[in-house]
Structures are given as structure tokens and as C-alpha cells.
Amino acid sequence: MNLRDKMHSEMASKALFEQAAGYALDYAQHINQRGVFPTQSALLNLEQLVETLPVDQGDAEQILSDLHNLGSPASVATNAGRYFGFVTGGVLPVSLAARWLTDFWDQNSALYLMSPITAQLEAVTERWLRELFGLPSQVVASFLSGSSMAIFCGLAAARFRICKNQGWDFNQQGHNGAPPIRIVAGDSIHGSVIKAAALLGFGLDNIEWVDSDDQGRLIQSKLPGLDQNTIVILQAGHVSTGSFDPIDAVCDTASQAGAWVHIDGAFGLWAAATKQLGKLTKGLEKAQSWSVDAHKTLNTPYDNGILLCSDREALVSALQLSGSYVNFSEHRDGMLYTPEMSRRARAIELWAALKYLGSDGIDELVYGLHERAVQFARELTLANFKVLNEVVFNQVLVGFDWSEESTAEFIALVQQSGECWIGSANWHGKAVVRISVCSWATTAEDVSRSMASFIKAREAVVC
């Protein structure tokens, strides 16, 4: 049988896909019974994947079997309820199922003509996001891989608009001779902002850093004078403390000066969709662009990032692509809003999440993460651990009076226990434990069970 006939046979048969579904469902069913991080033997078994490129065609069912037997045990159980390392979301069942279906569709989302269903659901999702975040009607959405690319696109749009306002076509004329652009940001800003600024050629030495307080919040009174050549970058959710910059006041100052404001809200922007936490993002609608991940707080599958921008012309112009073969339509053509042309239909699983949850469900999900973080802080305090931050969202920082080596030992013991997985950070010059509550699956029992591993690890370090 030749290769084409072989693959036609595999597509016609349900066996290969039933095999994959069986493995996937088995993984999901047992994810809470395994350690959060792979065992040492599972990691060592990955060496079996190191081989020379095959010459002969492989057996599809055997390939899937190898992938499951070697790969599943070597995965990190981020979809369970006790992963608190990075700000890594779990996954909503409905979004995962939608992802399965759309993987079979295998849509390229560049143009309406390439995927009418994707274009339609992108348009619907864009409208729902505006409503959730309380944004103006002219705001458009870019569906991207994550906040890193969303920040990149937001700053590119800002650069285009600042230059265009002064008669400079950045696409044609470039950097040489362009109006100078100022970047103003708090000194605790996320590294993805720094990366985007570097990629766009702004130069890190040119960033005007603003002092932040003991929670990582930009201090408004320390802002330099702003002008129409300025991009101000604020954050909704500090990566370690979860704190929020004074968005409302800074946006007012920026507006008076004609500056562009970008809000990096990778995980924290979703606070705006809640009744009890919405005060943290007061005034966010006064900004010009916003970056946020769906794969963090909203728990869509990876990868799923969003840029929202109030200046469609600037965004589309900054990300322009042309060619005689490109057939734009009167409908939404997704490539206008992203750097990529070829792009998977990631907005569909986001649409599924929003439709399933509704605004009330989103409120319950997001506020629930905060409640579990507050529980973590409470149980830590009762057990005589030192909580370093104001727990305003989903992040908890834990500090110790012992050496950095002892802190590293403590973290390693907790991670090796398999009970939960926590991360580390450097906070004000000291090594600390960082806890990120970011999965719908995390229960009160998960927090208490994780606390038991904390206490056990502390006893081992002290001894």
C-alpha cells in the first residue's frame, strides 16, 4: 500500500482516533491520582525518544502508544488542582472538547474565505470581550499566541499612531529620522514587556523607569512628565504579588498629555469581569490597548492570547501584509489584526469558554481563584509562615528568615513530594516562594493538602 492509500485508510478508520481518545480520557481520569511533577524514572524514560530519523514509514498506532506510554507520565499535571508554580491555567472541559473538534477542522484563520466559521466566531468573541471588560465599541481584538505577542502588537500600534500623528509613515520610513518615542513603565513590569520593547527596537536603555511600592505597584506621584510621544505601560496583576497599578489616575494623567496607555493584564485583566474585584481595574477603558491571556485565568487550552486595541487603523497598519493573492472580504479577516498570516483557530475554544461560562460563570471562576489564594494565605499564616504580599487577586508570596539555600531546599522538597508544585522568585533581594492559583480545578481540599506538604518540608529543613 502506498503512503497516500495508507493515510486514506487511517482517516476512514476510527481506530487511530479512538486509540488517541482512549489515552486522553485515561490521562484525564487519573490526573489527580498521580504526582504533579513527573517522577525521575519517567524523565529518564524520555531518553528512549532520542533516535535517528527513521527511513521507513512508521506504524501510526505504535507511534501513539509510544507517545502515551513515554509522554503522559513525563507531563506536568497542570490540569489538576495542585499546580501553583507559574501562572498556568487549567483547562475547561468544554474548551478542551471544542479544541478537539476544531483540530479535526484544521482551519487556517487568515481570511474569511479560508474559514468562515472562524471569522464569525472571532467577531462574536470580540464583541463579548468588549462587553465583559467594559470597553468602547471601536475596540478590536487580535487572537494571538499569548500576552508576549499581544504586548508586541499593542506597542507596534502605539508606535504607528505616534509617528503618523507627526506625519511620519513608520512602515515606509522606519526608525531613521522617526519622532523619538518614550516608554514609561513601572520598575516591576513583567519581562514580556521588556522583550517586546527590545524586539521593536525601542532600546531598553531608553525606558523611563518609575518607582514602585512594596507591592510592585507603580507610584503615580513618581511619573515623569508625559507628552504625545509617550507610551505608558501599566500592569493589571503583578506576576509575583498580583497587585494592580493605579490605572484610573495614571490614565487620566496620560489622557491630558495625549499619551498612549497600554495595560498588560495577562492574568489580572479578568478582574474587570467580576463584581467584587472590578475595583482593581477601575478606569481601564481609558487606555488605548490591553493584553490578556485566555489560557491563564480563563482556563482555555494553550495557547490563547488576546490584544484589544481602540485604534483599529493603527493596529491594522502596523501589522500590514499585502499580496496579489490576498483576497480580503467584507467580513472579518483575522490576519489584519495579527503578525501571522497562517494561524490556528484558537478563538473558537475561547468562544466556547465564554458561551459556556457566561458573565456569571466568569465571575464565579475568577473570584474563586481569589478565594483559594486567600485561603492559602490564611492557612500559611496560621501555620506560622510569613506571607509577604497583600492577597488582592490570585498570587501569594511566602518569605523565610533562613538562608537562600534553605529556601531552595524547602522548595525542592515540596516539588519532590508530588503533592503540589510551587515556584520561586526573587523579591526585594531575597529568595521567596511564589504561589499562583490559576486553575478552576483547585479545591479547598487541594489547598489544605498542599499546606501539609509545606509543613512537612519546613520540618525537614529545620531539622
C-alpha angles and dihedrals in degrees: 000000000000122000096260094050090046093055093044087055092050091050092048092049120073092208099092094047094043087053091052092046090050092053092046094050092046089053092050093046094054102034093106093051095059133071116274093236124042119267120248091253091053090053092048090051089063087077086076087072092062105097142127120277107276119244098198126060115268133232109255096210092049091049090054091046092052091047092052097042095047102026106043095057090046094054124099114245096234090145091064124079104257106063109111102153110104125007089275118154127218120231130260111231092230093052092048091051091048088051090054092052095046091048086064090050089051093194126189103217100201099108140015087241089058096049121003091179093056093047091051095048092045089055093048093046091048090056093047092051091053089052095047095050096037094240129161120272094248093062114117129197134227116201107214144159095268149310094299091064092037091057089047091054094044093053091045089055090048091051092050093050096046091050094042091053088060096046096261119131101207094190091058102030103033128192100322107099094356120144110273112257122208123212115203118187141152115265090241095058119140119268092241089069090053090049092051092049090051094047091051091052098244091132121234092236088062096059112110104222120211121206117252131207129244090283095050095257118145110249106233095205089060094059114122119230110288130214142174091281093060132104111196115200118202130177131224101200122016109230093234107028101022090230123154127225117238091269100172097050096042092048090053091052092046093048092054089053096044092244126152116242123205118189117206102207101158094157103353102060088079088071085079089067093060131081098220100038099037091099088071091068099038111154096018091131089068092069125090101223138017133192122204139160124228091192092065118047097006092050101225117155118274131303111033125134132159137205118196117195132180093202107068094175093054094047097046092044093049091052097040124157127175137181138148090248095055109103110193119194139203087257128074111296105195097203090069089071101043138056090235128075098192108054135156120245095258093149090071095069088045089053089050091052094050094045092048097046101036118194092294092051092049089052090051093046097047096041089046090061088053091050092053091049090051089050090051091052092047095050091044091053093047089052090052097253116142114244108200104190142057102254099226097148132357105316128096126186121200124195134190136205093221129086126293088248090058091048090052090049091050092051092047092051092051092047093047092050090072089218094106140340123235132179136223134229141176110247120183090337098312133101111248141172115254120204119192117188104200111140130092086215095066110109132188087255090055090056093049092046090051090049089058089059089050092054093046092050092049091052090052093050094046092049 
